[in-house]
Amino acid sequence: QVAESGGGLVHPGGSLRLSCAASGFALDSYAVGWFRQVPGKGPEGIVCISKDDGRTFYAKSVKGRFTISRDVTKNTVDLQMDSLSHEATAVYYCAADAGRATPQGMCARGQPRGTYDFWGQGTQVTVSS
């Protein structure tokens, strides 16, 4: 399974670091993605990283402000989020999948959660003054 941590309340312009921890398997053998979901909408893939060569995909809405990284020793994939705005308020999920070959494919819209090998329980991020 995978589990997210690091969410919370932050002021606009602030930063948060989310972590996706895997248990029972080596996360570096999987493509990993960060998704966010607001009420009434489906999950949006915002940042994804491939399993083999570390290629990344960033959605336009977060490019230049969010950074994904792997920590193999901790068996985690982290998401550093800077310059946060109100629009970042959402539940953030991480997912892992061994079969998706590209980060774009990992982050593609409209894919049911059940098609991913692992999907976390989510962590709330609230950006508010």
N, CA and C atoms as a LAMMPS dump frame, in Angstrom:
ITEM: TIMESTEP
0
ITEM: NUMBER OF ATOMS
387
ITEM: BOX BOUNDS ff ff ff
-5.0000000000000000e+02 5.0000000000000000e+02
-5.0000000000000000e+02 5.0000000000000000e+02
-5.0000000000000000e+02 5.0000000000000000e+02
ITEM: ATOMS id mol type element x y z
1 1 1 N 0.824 -1.183 0
2 1 2 C 0 0 0
3 1 3 C 0.873 1.254 0
4 2 1 N 0.241 2.369 -0.347
5 2 2 C 0.93 3.656 -0.272
6 2 3 C 0.146 4.558 0.656
7 3 1 N 0.848 5.465 1.309
8 3 2 C 0.216 6.374 2.252
9 3 3 C 0.833 7.753 2.116
10 4 1 N -0.042 8.764 2.058
11 4 2 C 0.407 10.136 1.942
12 4 3 C 0.514 10.772 3.319
13 5 1 N 1.432 11.719 3.435
14 5 2 C 1.546 12.52 4.65
15 5 3 C 2.037 13.899 4.269
16 6 1 N 1.891 14.834 5.213
17 6 2 C 2.433 16.169 5.012
18 6 3 C 1.425 17.244 4.671
19 7 1 N 0.17 16.87 4.52
20 7 2 C -0.828 17.886 4.22
21 7 3 C -1.095 18.783 5.419
22 8 1 N -1.876 19.837 5.188
23 8 2 C -2.22 20.741 6.273
24 8 3 C -2.694 22.07 5.754
25 9 1 N -2.694 23.05 6.657
26 9 2 C -3.131 24.406 6.342
27 9 3 C -1.909 25.284 6.105
28 10 1 N -1.938 26.029 5.028
29 10 2 C -0.817 26.913 4.701
30 10 3 C -1.374 28.213 4.145
31 11 1 N -0.66 29.308 4.386
32 11 2 C -1.065 30.604 3.846
33 11 3 C -0.72 30.7 2.367
34 12 1 N -1.417 31.518 1.628
35 12 2 C -1.044 31.739 0.22
36 12 3 C 0.406 32.194 0.118
37 13 1 N 1.1 31.642 -0.858
38 13 2 C 2.515 31.926 -1.023
39 13 3 C 3.425 30.996 -0.253
40 14 1 N 2.852 30.19 0.609
41 14 2 C 3.643 29.285 1.429
42 14 3 C 3.995 27.99 0.728
43 15 1 N 4.625 27.096 1.482
44 15 2 C 5.111 25.828 0.935
45 15 3 C 4.67 24.665 1.81
46 16 1 N 4.54 23.511 1.186
47 16 2 C 4.307 22.256 1.887
48 16 3 C 5.09 21.17 1.167
49 17 1 N 5.439 20.154 1.919
50 17 2 C 6.105 18.99 1.327
51 17 3 C 5.289 17.759 1.655
52 18 1 N 4.771 17.118 0.632
53 18 2 C 4.026 15.88 0.802
54 18 3 C 4.949 14.688 0.575
55 19 1 N 4.635 13.603 1.241
56 19 2 C 5.419 12.39 1.08
57 19 3 C 4.495 11.21 0.819
58 20 1 N 4.891 10.367 -0.104
59 20 2 C 4.163 9.131 -0.423
60 20 3 C 5.063 7.976 -0.036
61 21 1 N 4.662 7.237 0.979
62 21 2 C 5.468 6.128 1.482
63 21 3 C 4.847 4.799 1.079
64 22 1 N 5.689 3.895 0.628
65 22 2 C 5.228 2.569 0.242
66 22 3 C 5.576 1.553 1.318
67 23 1 N 4.7 0.611 1.478
68 23 2 C 4.995 -0.495 2.391
69 23 3 C 4.709 -1.798 1.665
70 24 1 N 5.638 -2.721 1.8
71 24 2 C 5.457 -4.032 1.197
72 24 3 C 6.015 -4.186 -0.201
73 25 1 N 6.542 -3.097 -0.756
74 25 2 C 7.138 -3.186 -2.091
75 25 3 C 8.099 -2.026 -2.262
76 26 1 N 8.961 -2.167 -3.268
77 26 2 C 9.951 -1.121 -3.557
78 26 3 C 9.35 -0.1 -4.504
79 27 1 N 9.17 1.121 -4.002
80 27 2 C 8.482 2.142 -4.776
81 27 3 C 9.265 2.547 -6.023
82 28 1 N 10.586 2.338 -6.02
83 28 2 C 11.358 2.752 -7.188
84 28 3 C 11.183 1.795 -8.365
85 29 1 N 10.444 0.726 -8.171
86 29 2 C 10.102 -0.167 -9.272
87 29 3 C 8.76 0.168 -9.907
88 30 1 N 8.199 1.28 -9.468
89 30 2 C 6.879 1.697 -9.931
90 30 3 C 6.914 3.142 -10.412
91 31 1 N 6.116 3.425 -11.422
92 31 2 C 5.825 4.816 -11.723
93 31 3 C 4.946 5.358 -10.606
94 32 1 N 5.152 6.607 -10.274
95 32 2 C 4.411 7.213 -9.17
96 32 3 C 3.808 8.53 -9.641
97 33 1 N 2.608 8.79 -9.212
98 33 2 C 1.952 10.032 -9.561
99 33 3 C 1.306 10.689 -8.373
100 34 1 N 1.253 12 -8.423
101 34 2 C 0.504 12.789 -7.45
102 34 3 C -0.726 13.357 -8.155
103 35 1 N -1.868 13.187 -7.52
104 35 2 C -3.151 13.633 -8.042
105 35 3 C -3.82 14.508 -6.997
106 36 1 N -4.665 15.41 -7.469
107 36 2 C -5.442 16.17 -6.502
108 36 3 C -6.895 16.218 -6.959
109 37 1 N -7.757 16.298 -5.985
110 37 2 C -9.188 16.254 -6.277
111 37 3 C -9.916 17.26 -5.41
112 38 1 N -10.794 18.014 -6.068
113 38 2 C -11.674 18.946 -5.357
114 38 3 C -13.092 18.401 -5.444
115 39 1 N -13.958 18.826 -4.535
116 39 2 C -15.336 18.309 -4.543
117 39 3 C -16.027 18.515 -5.884
118 40 1 N -16.68 17.465 -6.354
119 40 2 C -17.447 17.552 -7.588
120 40 3 C -16.649 17.289 -8.855
121 41 1 N -15.353 17.063 -8.713
122 41 2 C -14.519 16.803 -9.886
123 41 3 C -13.723 15.524 -9.694
124 42 1 N -13.274 14.954 -10.802
125 42 2 C -12.428 13.785 -10.735
126 42 3 C -11.002 14.16 -10.394
127 43 1 N -10.18 13.182 -10.025
128 43 2 C -8.784 13.476 -9.712
129 43 3 C -8.021 13.992 -10.924
130 44 1 N -7.138 14.947 -10.655
131 44 2 C -6.284 15.535 -11.687
132 44 3 C -4.845 15.097 -11.44
133 45 1 N -4.218 14.508 -12.42
134 45 2 C -2.808 14.157 -12.311
135 45 3 C -1.962 15.398 -12.469
136 46 1 N -1.198 15.746 -11.449
137 46 2 C -0.443 16.993 -11.502
138 46 3 C 1.055 16.786 -11.689
139 47 1 N 1.604 15.739 -11.101
140 47 2 C 3.029 15.464 -11.242
141 47 3 C 3.221 13.954 -11.223
142 48 1 N 3.963 13.445 -12.209
143 48 2 C 4.221 12.013 -12.266
144 48 3 C 5.668 11.752 -12.642
145 49 1 N 6.18 10.609 -12.182
146 49 2 C 7.557 10.24 -12.466
147 49 3 C 7.592 8.79 -12.92
148 50 1 N 8.397 8.526 -13.927
149 50 2 C 8.479 7.169 -14.47
150 50 3 C 9.275 6.275 -13.533
151 51 1 N 9.184 4.978 -13.761
152 51 2 C 9.833 4.034 -12.859
153 51 3 C 11.28 3.756 -13.23
154 52 1 N 11.636 3.875 -14.495
155 52 2 C 12.955 3.416 -14.927
156 52 3 C 14.003 4.52 -15.008
157 53 1 N 13.636 5.631 -15.614
158 53 2 C 14.645 6.645 -15.925
159 53 3 C 14.354 8.006 -15.309
160 54 1 N 13.36 8.078 -14.458
161 54 2 C 13.112 9.328 -13.742
162 54 3 C 12.528 10.445 -14.564
163 55 1 N 11.975 10.123 -15.754
164 55 2 C 11.309 11.173 -16.518
165 55 3 C 10.108 11.671 -15.723
166 56 1 N 9.839 12.957 -15.896
167 56 2 C 8.756 13.566 -15.14
168 56 3 C 7.762 14.265 -16.054
169 57 1 N 6.561 14.413 -15.546
170 57 2 C 5.514 15.191 -16.19
171 57 3 C 4.948 16.132 -15.144
172 58 1 N 4.806 17.386 -15.509
173 58 2 C 4.195 18.383 -14.639
174 58 3 C 3.028 19.01 -15.381
175 59 1 N 1.886 19.059 -14.759
176 59 2 C 0.759 19.788 -15.323
177 59 3 C 1.102 21.277 -15.386
178 60 1 N 0.521 21.97 -16.356
179 60 2 C 0.812 23.394 -16.537
180 60 3 C 0.492 24.199 -15.282
181 61 1 N -0.526 23.746 -14.558
182 61 2 C -0.96 24.499 -13.383
183 61 3 C 0.066 24.484 -12.246
184 62 1 N 1.031 23.552 -12.28
185 62 2 C 1.985 23.459 -11.172
186 62 3 C 3.429 23.577 -11.626
187 63 1 N 3.651 23.581 -12.925
188 63 2 C 5.018 23.592 -13.44
189 63 3 C 5.772 24.82 -12.953
190 64 1 N 6.972 24.59 -12.471
191 64 2 C 7.795 25.673 -11.967
192 64 3 C 7.618 25.95 -10.486
193 65 1 N 6.575 25.377 -9.885
194 65 2 C 6.326 25.596 -8.466
195 65 3 C 6.35 24.302 -7.659
196 66 1 N 6.051 23.17 -8.303
197 66 2 C 6.054 21.875 -7.63
198 66 3 C 7.239 21.065 -8.138
199 67 1 N 7.809 20.229 -7.259
200 67 2 C 8.938 19.381 -7.637
201 67 3 C 8.747 17.996 -7.047
202 68 1 N 8.889 16.983 -7.883
203 68 2 C 8.773 15.599 -7.432
204 68 3 C 10.176 15.007 -7.292
205 69 1 N 10.35 14.144 -6.29
206 69 2 C 11.649 13.51 -6.105
207 69 3 C 11.472 12.16 -5.42
208 70 1 N 12.388 11.264 -5.723
209 70 2 C 12.389 9.954 -5.08
210 70 3 C 13.439 9.91 -3.981
211 71 1 N 13.127 9.237 -2.889
212 71 2 C 14.11 8.935 -1.859
213 71 3 C 14.117 7.41 -1.717
214 72 1 N 15.059 6.782 -2.376
215 72 2 C 15.087 5.323 -2.416
216 72 3 C 15.34 4.735 -1.035
217 73 1 N 16.159 5.395 -0.235
218 73 2 C 16.485 4.859 1.095
219 73 3 C 15.263 4.854 2.002
220 74 1 N 14.383 5.85 1.823
221 74 2 C 13.178 5.931 2.646
222 74 3 C 11.985 5.242 1.98
223 75 1 N 12.155 4.835 0.721
224 75 2 C 11.08 4.22 -0.049
225 75 3 C 9.878 5.161 -0.183
226 76 1 N 10.196 6.407 -0.513
227 76 2 C 9.162 7.427 -0.656
228 76 3 C 9.328 8.191 -1.966
229 77 1 N 8.262 8.856 -2.35
230 77 2 C 8.299 9.866 -3.406
231 77 3 C 7.692 11.124 -2.811
232 78 1 N 8.444 12.2 -2.845
233 78 2 C 8.017 13.438 -2.208
234 78 3 C 7.566 14.459 -3.242
235 79 1 N 6.692 15.352 -2.805
236 79 2 C 6.22 16.446 -3.646
237 79 3 C 6.431 17.75 -2.896
238 80 1 N 7.371 18.54 -3.355
239 80 2 C 7.614 19.859 -2.781
240 80 3 C 6.721 20.861 -3.501
241 81 1 N 5.897 21.565 -2.74
242 81 2 C 4.953 22.509 -3.319
243 81 3 C 5.28 23.906 -2.797
244 82 1 N 5.642 24.791 -3.694
245 82 2 C 5.996 26.17 -3.346
246 82 3 C 5.018 27.148 -3.982
247 83 1 N 5.021 28.357 -3.465
248 83 2 C 4.173 29.435 -3.985
249 83 3 C 2.724 28.986 -4.135
250 84 1 N 2.211 28.422 -3.071
251 84 2 C 0.86 27.869 -3.128
252 84 3 C -0.193 28.966 -3.191
253 85 1 N -1.227 28.69 -3.97
254 85 2 C -2.366 29.608 -4.099
255 85 3 C -3.629 28.898 -3.623
256 86 1 N -4.708 29.662 -3.503
257 86 2 C -5.969 29.085 -3.048
258 86 3 C -6.408 27.924 -3.935
259 87 1 N -6.065 28.002 -5.229
260 87 2 C -6.472 26.969 -6.172
261 87 3 C -5.843 25.607 -5.874
262 88 1 N -4.833 25.575 -5.031
263 88 2 C -4.182 24.316 -4.663
264 88 3 C -4.948 23.558 -3.578
265 89 1 N -5.966 24.18 -3.011
266 89 2 C -6.736 23.502 -1.978
267 89 3 C -7.442 22.283 -2.573
268 90 1 N -7.145 21.121 -2.013
269 90 2 C -7.676 19.868 -2.551
270 90 3 C -7.221 18.724 -1.656
271 91 1 N -7.751 17.55 -1.933
272 91 2 C -7.199 16.329 -1.346
273 91 3 C -6.153 15.804 -2.329
274 92 1 N -4.977 15.521 -1.811
275 92 2 C -3.874 15.052 -2.638
276 92 3 C -3.672 13.554 -2.416
277 93 1 N -3.591 12.841 -3.515
278 93 2 C -3.4 11.4 -3.493
279 93 3 C -2.108 11.03 -4.219
280 94 1 N -1.481 9.963 -3.773
281 94 2 C -0.415 9.387 -4.587
282 94 3 C -0.865 8.02 -5.073
283 95 1 N -0.328 7.656 -6.216
284 95 2 C -0.626 6.364 -6.819
285 95 3 C 0.659 5.769 -7.365
286 96 1 N 0.705 4.465 -7.412
287 96 2 C 1.86 3.763 -7.942
288 96 3 C 1.381 2.689 -8.914
289 97 1 N 2.136 2.535 -9.97
290 97 2 C 1.74 1.546 -10.975
291 97 3 C 2.969 1.02 -11.674
292 98 1 N 3.028 -0.282 -11.848
293 98 2 C 4.187 -0.891 -12.487
294 98 3 C 4.065 -0.939 -13.997
295 99 1 N 2.86 -0.783 -14.513
296 99 2 C 2.653 -1.011 -15.938
297 99 3 C 2.642 0.216 -16.825
298 100 1 N 2.441 1.38 -16.238
299 100 2 C 2.391 2.59 -17.06
300 100 3 C 3.808 3.023 -17.425
301 101 1 N 4.053 3.13 -18.716
302 101 2 C 5.425 3.286 -19.197
303 101 3 C 5.924 4.72 -19.168
304 102 1 N 5.04 5.695 -19.231
305 102 2 C 5.466 7.091 -19.302
306 102 3 C 4.821 7.901 -18.186
307 103 1 N 5.471 8.988 -17.773
308 103 2 C 4.84 9.839 -16.764
309 103 3 C 3.554 10.487 -17.285
310 104 1 N 3.503 10.77 -18.6
311 104 2 C 2.268 11.326 -19.162
312 104 3 C 1.126 10.323 -19.046
313 105 1 N 1.444 9.071 -19.299
314 105 2 C 0.428 8.035 -19.166
315 105 3 C -0.019 7.846 -17.733
316 106 1 N 0.913 8.017 -16.806
317 106 2 C 0.595 7.896 -15.392
318 106 3 C -0.353 9.001 -14.958
319 107 1 N -0.152 10.208 -15.494
320 107 2 C -0.933 11.375 -15.086
321 107 3 C -2.174 11.615 -15.946
322 108 1 N -2.378 10.801 -16.959
323 108 2 C -3.465 11.062 -17.912
324 108 3 C -4.813 11.142 -17.202
325 109 1 N -5.638 12.046 -17.708
326 109 2 C -6.963 12.27 -17.107
327 109 3 C -7.899 11.095 -17.332
328 110 1 N -8.818 10.957 -16.43
329 110 2 C -9.945 10.062 -16.663
330 110 3 C -9.695 8.592 -16.4
331 111 1 N -8.556 8.276 -15.821
332 111 2 C -8.287 6.862 -15.568
333 111 3 C -8.821 6.477 -14.189
334 112 1 N -9.647 5.455 -14.127
335 112 2 C -10.211 5.056 -12.83
336 112 3 C -9.13 4.66 -11.834
337 113 1 N -9.4 4.955 -10.563
338 113 2 C -8.434 4.617 -9.519
339 113 3 C -8.097 3.132 -9.53
340 114 1 N -9.066 2.306 -9.829
341 114 2 C -8.861 0.868 -9.79
342 114 3 C -7.893 0.347 -10.818
343 115 1 N -7.525 1.181 -11.794
344 115 2 C -6.572 0.739 -12.807
345 115 3 C -5.126 0.928 -12.366
346 116 1 N -4.933 1.601 -11.217
347 116 2 C -3.597 1.757 -10.655
348 116 3 C -3.334 0.634 -9.66
349 117 1 N -2.099 0.176 -9.595
350 117 2 C -1.765 -0.898 -8.659
351 117 3 C -2.026 -0.487 -7.211
352 118 1 N -1.674 0.751 -6.89
353 118 2 C -1.865 1.258 -5.53
354 118 3 C -2.381 2.69 -5.601
355 119 1 N -3.282 3.021 -4.715
356 119 2 C -3.837 4.371 -4.611
357 119 3 C -4.009 4.675 -3.125
358 120 1 N -3.476 5.797 -2.677
359 120 2 C -3.512 6.109 -1.26
360 120 3 C -4.838 6.663 -0.776
361 121 1 N -4.883 6.95 0.525
362 121 2 C -6.103 7.454 1.15
363 121 3 C -6.244 8.96 1.045
364 122 1 N -5.191 9.639 0.717
365 122 2 C -5.255 11.075 0.501
366 122 3 C -4.87 11.892 1.718
367 123 1 N -4.402 13.104 1.462
368 123 2 C -4.091 14.058 2.529
369 123 3 C -4.627 15.418 2.092
370 124 1 N -5.268 16.108 3.038
371 124 2 C -5.898 17.384 2.719
372 124 3 C -4.869 18.509 2.736
373 125 1 N -4.902 19.315 1.696
374 125 2 C -4.112 20.548 1.644
375 125 3 C -5.088 21.714 1.535
376 126 1 N -4.958 22.646 2.452
377 126 2 C -5.82 23.826 2.45
378 126 3 C -4.951 25.075 2.421
379 127 1 N -5.179 25.903 1.421
380 127 2 C -4.445 27.158 1.305
381 127 3 C -5.424 28.282 1.619
382 128 1 N -5.167 28.949 2.721
383 128 2 C -6.107 29.963 3.178
384 128 3 C -5.383 31.003 4.022
385 129 1 N -5.843 32.226 3.917
386 129 2 C -5.286 33.282 4.756
387 129 3 C -6.096 33.439 6.038
